[in-house]
Amino acid sequence: MHRRAKAWSVWIAAAIVLAGLAGTAVSFAAHRRAHSPRADPALRLSIADLRSHAEEGALIVRIARAGRLTPTFTREHARQLARRVQSALDELPRPVEAAPTTRDAAAAANDARRARRSGENVQRALQRLAEAAHPADALDATEPVFAAAARELGFLDAATQVAPK
């Protein structure tokens, strides 16, 4: 009985160590895949442009709030920026109608949808600023939109960056 118990305990210990190593390897692979960049150049550049435009919108709001911009300049700059946002939205890859074939394609399609949604929010906020008779009245409504879009697009921009090797 003693020999059988000893063999059994050795076998169980080996199985436990092997299961632990397998679990660690699977966890490491899943973590690495979840944090790997999605390097679609068209997606990355469009997201970076949208992020830049959202941050520029936030900067316009901060400077206008300080009273250092005229209402005419604020309106015209918001119009021009809205056109640039539309151009960046047009450059975003369109999600395909069929289901994505790989996990990376699905992640890229999801990133494109999220970037498009944030970009459209920025564009609506800029249009609101451009159409206001007194842009100072629209600053409180547009500032959080620019901040949220810049944060979201910053996250997407970081997720699509290629890490240096």
C-alpha beads as a LAMMPS data file, in Angstrom:
LAMMPS data file: protein, C-alpha beads

165 atoms
164 bonds

1 atom types
1 bond types

-500.0 500.0 xlo xhi
-500.0 500.0 ylo yhi
-500.0 500.0 zlo zhi

Masses

1 110.0

Atoms # bond

1 1 1 0.000 0.000 0.000
2 1 1 2.855 2.365 0.758
3 1 1 4.405 1.977 -2.733
4 1 1 1.101 2.571 -4.457
5 1 1 0.445 5.784 -2.460
6 1 1 3.925 7.081 -3.229
7 1 1 3.525 6.445 -6.988
8 1 1 0.118 8.047 -6.953
9 1 1 1.414 11.174 -5.188
10 1 1 4.314 11.506 -7.647
11 1 1 1.907 11.199 -10.572
12 1 1 -0.501 13.774 -9.048
13 1 1 2.340 16.221 -8.330
14 1 1 3.589 15.920 -11.914
15 1 1 0.043 16.456 -13.258
16 1 1 -0.412 19.542 -11.065
17 1 1 2.911 21.063 -12.190
18 1 1 2.120 20.327 -15.846
19 1 1 -1.373 21.862 -15.527
20 1 1 0.127 24.946 -13.876
21 1 1 2.670 25.379 -16.670
22 1 1 -0.005 24.930 -19.336
23 1 1 -2.284 27.456 -17.614
24 1 1 0.568 29.957 -17.358
25 1 1 1.428 29.546 -21.041
26 1 1 -2.193 29.996 -22.127
27 1 1 -2.605 33.038 -19.870
28 1 1 0.595 34.603 -21.203
29 1 1 -0.452 34.030 -24.818
30 1 1 -3.930 35.490 -24.203
31 1 1 -2.488 38.519 -22.402
32 1 1 0.049 39.134 -25.164
33 1 1 -2.622 38.858 -27.884
34 1 1 -4.951 41.212 -26.003
35 1 1 -2.237 43.863 -25.764
36 1 1 -0.705 43.466 -29.204
37 1 1 -1.177 46.398 -31.574
38 1 1 -3.455 46.238 -34.564
39 1 1 -1.264 47.809 -37.191
40 1 1 -3.556 48.627 -40.102
41 1 1 -1.880 51.766 -41.520
42 1 1 -5.103 53.263 -42.906
43 1 1 -6.824 52.804 -39.573
44 1 1 -3.889 54.084 -37.533
45 1 1 -3.430 57.300 -39.530
46 1 1 -7.145 58.123 -39.622
47 1 1 -7.472 57.576 -35.879
48 1 1 -4.425 59.770 -35.228
49 1 1 -5.940 62.512 -37.417
50 1 1 -9.276 62.306 -35.600
51 1 1 -7.527 62.430 -32.233
52 1 1 -5.583 65.500 -33.311
53 1 1 -8.767 67.223 -34.472
54 1 1 -10.571 66.402 -31.208
55 1 1 -7.696 67.835 -29.200
56 1 1 -7.630 70.915 -31.439
57 1 1 -11.361 71.382 -30.782
58 1 1 -10.699 71.198 -27.044
59 1 1 -7.936 73.759 -27.443
60 1 1 -10.268 76.125 -29.317
61 1 1 -12.768 75.829 -26.467
62 1 1 -10.117 76.561 -23.824
63 1 1 -8.780 79.610 -25.679
64 1 1 -12.268 80.906 -26.499
65 1 1 -13.316 80.460 -22.880
66 1 1 -10.344 82.623 -21.855
67 1 1 -11.697 85.329 -24.167
68 1 1 -8.700 85.396 -26.492
69 1 1 -10.645 84.483 -29.668
70 1 1 -13.230 86.495 -31.504
71 1 1 -16.595 84.818 -32.182
72 1 1 -15.999 85.058 -35.946
73 1 1 -12.629 83.323 -35.713
74 1 1 -14.076 80.619 -33.454
75 1 1 -16.938 79.919 -35.873
76 1 1 -14.739 79.849 -38.970
77 1 1 -12.073 77.694 -37.376
78 1 1 -14.752 75.261 -36.177
79 1 1 -16.123 75.078 -39.754
80 1 1 -12.695 74.341 -41.188
81 1 1 -11.984 71.772 -38.508
82 1 1 -15.351 70.091 -39.153
83 1 1 -14.379 69.723 -42.820
84 1 1 -11.060 68.138 -41.817
85 1 1 -12.875 65.762 -39.462
86 1 1 -15.186 64.764 -42.326
87 1 1 -12.148 64.102 -44.503
88 1 1 -10.593 61.901 -41.805
89 1 1 -13.897 60.053 -41.397
90 1 1 -13.991 59.428 -45.145
91 1 1 -10.505 57.882 -44.940
92 1 1 -11.513 55.432 -42.211
93 1 1 -11.886 51.924 -43.606
94 1 1 -15.503 50.850 -43.887
95 1 1 -16.437 47.707 -41.966
96 1 1 -17.227 44.839 -44.296
97 1 1 -20.744 43.424 -44.324
98 1 1 -19.563 39.820 -43.886
99 1 1 -18.317 38.571 -40.542
100 1 1 -14.566 39.142 -40.044
101 1 1 -12.489 36.025 -40.619
102 1 1 -9.837 36.570 -37.947
103 1 1 -9.701 37.991 -34.483
104 1 1 -7.417 40.811 -35.667
105 1 1 -9.865 41.708 -38.456
106 1 1 -12.703 41.782 -35.931
107 1 1 -10.663 44.003 -33.597
108 1 1 -9.760 46.359 -36.454
109 1 1 -13.414 46.569 -37.532
110 1 1 -14.441 47.331 -33.948
111 1 1 -11.728 49.996 -33.679
112 1 1 -12.941 51.575 -36.932
113 1 1 -16.539 51.654 -35.649
114 1 1 -15.472 53.234 -32.352
115 1 1 -13.294 55.802 -34.136
116 1 1 -16.123 56.639 -36.538
117 1 1 -18.552 57.147 -33.643
118 1 1 -16.115 59.429 -31.793
119 1 1 -15.297 61.329 -34.985
120 1 1 -18.976 61.890 -35.730
121 1 1 -19.454 63.236 -32.200
122 1 1 -16.556 65.641 -32.724
123 1 1 -17.993 66.743 -36.056
124 1 1 -21.437 67.416 -34.542
125 1 1 -19.853 69.418 -31.710
126 1 1 -17.833 71.465 -34.201
127 1 1 -20.923 72.119 -36.305
128 1 1 -22.775 73.250 -33.208
129 1 1 -19.923 75.603 -32.409
130 1 1 -19.792 76.868 -36.006
131 1 1 -23.549 77.485 -36.231
132 1 1 -23.925 79.249 -32.885
133 1 1 -24.677 82.952 -33.115
134 1 1 -22.518 83.372 -30.019
135 1 1 -19.950 80.533 -29.853
136 1 1 -19.380 81.271 -26.166
137 1 1 -22.888 79.892 -25.522
138 1 1 -21.924 76.501 -27.010
139 1 1 -18.620 76.052 -25.177
140 1 1 -20.120 74.246 -22.184
141 1 1 -21.907 71.749 -24.429
142 1 1 -18.967 71.016 -26.728
143 1 1 -16.070 70.825 -24.279
144 1 1 -16.996 67.416 -22.772
145 1 1 -17.544 65.981 -26.268
146 1 1 -14.032 66.955 -27.339
147 1 1 -12.509 65.638 -24.114
148 1 1 -14.310 62.281 -24.332
149 1 1 -13.495 61.861 -28.022
150 1 1 -9.834 62.749 -27.497
151 1 1 -9.617 60.202 -24.674
152 1 1 -11.307 57.441 -26.704
153 1 1 -9.320 58.180 -29.854
154 1 1 -6.120 58.337 -27.801
155 1 1 -6.809 54.840 -26.524
156 1 1 -7.523 53.605 -30.046
157 1 1 -4.417 55.370 -31.360
158 1 1 -2.272 53.639 -28.735
159 1 1 -3.870 50.267 -29.538
160 1 1 -3.019 50.608 -33.216
161 1 1 0.568 51.822 -32.778
162 1 1 3.360 49.479 -33.781
163 1 1 5.674 48.975 -30.837
164 1 1 9.415 49.483 -31.568
165 1 1 11.400 46.270 -31.523

Bonds

1 1 1 2
2 1 2 3
3 1 3 4
4 1 4 5
5 1 5 6
6 1 6 7
7 1 7 8
8 1 8 9
9 1 9 10
10 1 10 11
11 1 11 12
12 1 12 13
13 1 13 14
14 1 14 15
15 1 15 16
16 1 16 17
17 1 17 18
18 1 18 19
19 1 19 20
20 1 20 21
21 1 21 22
22 1 22 23
23 1 23 24
24 1 24 25
25 1 25 26
26 1 26 27
27 1 27 28
28 1 28 29
29 1 29 30
30 1 30 31
31 1 31 32
32 1 32 33
33 1 33 34
34 1 34 35
35 1 35 36
36 1 36 37
37 1 37 38
38 1 38 39
39 1 39 40
40 1 40 41
41 1 41 42
42 1 42 43
43 1 43 44
44 1 44 45
45 1 45 46
46 1 46 47
47 1 47 48
48 1 48 49
49 1 49 50
50 1 50 51
51 1 51 52
52 1 52 53
53 1 53 54
54 1 54 55
55 1 55 56
56 1 56 57
57 1 57 58
58 1 58 59
59 1 59 60
60 1 60 61
61 1 61 62
62 1 62 63
63 1 63 64
64 1 64 65
65 1 65 66
66 1 66 67
67 1 67 68
68 1 68 69
69 1 69 70
70 1 70 71
71 1 71 72
72 1 72 73
73 1 73 74
74 1 74 75
75 1 75 76
76 1 76 77
77 1 77 78
78 1 78 79
79 1 79 80
80 1 80 81
81 1 81 82
82 1 82 83
83 1 83 84
84 1 84 85
85 1 85 86
86 1 86 87
87 1 87 88
88 1 88 89
89 1 89 90
90 1 90 91
91 1 91 92
92 1 92 93
93 1 93 94
94 1 94 95
95 1 95 96
96 1 96 97
97 1 97 98
98 1 98 99
99 1 99 100
100 1 100 101
101 1 101 102
102 1 102 103
103 1 103 104
104 1 104 105
105 1 105 106
106 1 106 107
107 1 107 108
108 1 108 109
109 1 109 110
110 1 110 111
111 1 111 112
112 1 112 113
113 1 113 114
114 1 114 115
115 1 115 116
116 1 116 117
117 1 117 118
118 1 118 119
119 1 119 120
120 1 120 121
121 1 121 122
122 1 122 123
123 1 123 124
124 1 124 125
125 1 125 126
126 1 126 127
127 1 127 128
128 1 128 129
129 1 129 130
130 1 130 131
131 1 131 132
132 1 132 133
133 1 133 134
134 1 134 135
135 1 135 136
136 1 136 137
137 1 137 138
138 1 138 139
139 1 139 140
140 1 140 141
141 1 141 142
142 1 142 143
143 1 143 144
144 1 144 145
145 1 145 146
146 1 146 147
147 1 147 148
148 1 148 149
149 1 149 150
150 1 150 151
151 1 151 152
152 1 152 153
153 1 153 154
154 1 154 155
155 1 155 156
156 1 156 157
157 1 157 158
158 1 158 159
159 1 159 160
160 1 160 161
161 1 161 162
162 1 162 163
163 1 163 164
164 1 164 165
